[in-house]
């Protein structure tokens, strides 16, 4: 995911087209060193999603509690870096005259900021490069991309000395082959092997200020001292704000998103500080937004998946499927929805939603997991996501409670809904299905039998298998139920009937239910 949604948006950094980019490198670096409050950085490289422009990245892990939930990568903007190094193109105002410049060089002797001469007179600059150490194939690229970053070779005495961790001032030939007065020093930035050079043409630095030869030496000495002082002052003025920015970045990398740098200056460093504060504020807002989204996603997942399954998904388990040796499955079907003719479709849907929500609250109270609803069908189970020795008792208690809930609902809304249920114990298979839209489902012979029992249960009754009856014998008043033929497994199933889960509900339909119950008992005898 990226804010500007370039061509890298939605691609895989593991196997996608940008797996070898420095964005992929920063994510891999963060993965290998995923300590809290640690910021990693990778050097500039040509980044295709940004139209081939040079880009460097900062990266840090994002934690949710003790779990890494993502990586935040910040693309270091070339324009802002150029604004700092070129003094907003006001070289003369900061003492660099007509030929002075400051620039950065990397470990590979390639520029990490743009050359002043490319900015001021690109055509003349390209002509000069033809007689330098810059490879011929780089010159058209400099002209095409209008940048010297990663293309301009700086293999001078000053750059090599600075890359050797030395600092100093001297007269050398710069990357154009022109004698310059150069001040150089390495930058202490973890993860980057960069050096800073501040240079001005010797011809300008030592330009005669008087026609009197007597004072040439004195004046030259004054000019050298002045230029050296200016170069040192410029280097110091650059490094000091850089140190503040690096310290701010370090604190942000440690997770302090309330960092705010203070700067009263109105120059480019003041602007850089303001941009830093704006970036940190956006990061803080993004972090808060991510936390809110994570909470919302967790809530959505918990609406359709058990909490233990959600935890397994968050830990990265790709395929979740379990064979459960013993679980209790309940199928319940509402009858009478089609008889609510005086209400429109929306009102019926609202009433059904209210009733299902009441069932769901009861399921949570009994620690029974709802598998799914399908119109007038409600499926629940216990002992699937979390093993329980009393799963049968919990499902039966929940089932009886559903009758009481339905009775209260009928009294309140003047409806005559009825419910029939089937319950069975046994092994089941449970799994998370789908990758775009999750669903949690169970299947097995146990599930099929519970469904079959529900289909043969008289409204207002619960039909259970012998296994369920033996587990609950003495707790509920069961009557022998009808023997049911199971064509799928070519077996006759003995059943038990709980015909009075809530006496008030059962009595209200006693006349309507008496005949079919007697018929079932007669068939059994």
Secondary structure, 3 states (H helix, E strand, C coil): CCCCCCCCCCCCCCCCCCCCCHHHHHHHHHHHCCCCCCCEEEEEEEEHHHCCEEEEEEEEEEEECCEEEEEEEEEECHHHHHHHHCHHHCCHHHCCCCCCEEEEECCCCEECCCCHHHHHCHHHHHHHHCCCCCCHHHHHHHHHHCCCCCCCECCCHHHHHHHCCCCEEEEEECCCCCEEEEEEEECCECCECCEEEEEEEHHHHCCCCCCCHHHHHHHHHHHHHHHHHHHHHHHHHHHHHHHHHHHHHHHHHCCCCCCCCCCCCCCHHHHHHHHHHHHHHHHHHHHHHHHHHHHHHHHHHHHHCCHHHHHHHHCCCCCCEEEEEEEEEEEEEEECHHHCCCCCHHHHHHHHHHHHHHHHHHHHHCCCEEEEEECCEEEEEECCCCCCCCHHHHHHHHHHHHHHHHHHHHHHHCCCCEEEEEEEEEEEEEEEECCCCCEEEEECHHHHHHHHHHHHCCCCCEEEEHHHHHHHECCECCEECCCEEECCCCEEECEEEECCCCHHHHHHCHHHHHHHHHHHHHHHC
